[in-house]
């Protein structure tokens, strides 16, 4: 649990989750929301 992992890893994970949410939403038919 180093500093660069806590910041960089956390930020990267947040971005990945956000992208996955958009992809899943679009595949489910919520693409119009974005």
N, C-alpha and C positions, 0 to 999 in steps of 0.2 A: 504494500500500500504506500507507494512513493507519491511525491507531490505531482510529478508529471502524469502519473497514471490517474490520480484523483481528478485532475483538471482535464487533461487531454482525453483520457479514456472516457470520463463522464460526458464530456461535450460531444465526442464522437458517437457514443452510445445514444445520446439524446437525438442527434441528427439522424442516425440510422432508424431509430424508432419512429421519428416523424415521417421519414420517407416511406417506411413500411406502412404506416397508417394511411398515407395518401394512396399508395398502390392498392392496399386492401380495400379502401373505400371506393376507389375507382372500379375495381373488379366487382364490387358488390352493387355498383350502380350509383354511387355517390360522387361520381366524377364531376357532376354539375355543380357541386358545392364549391369546388376549387375553380 
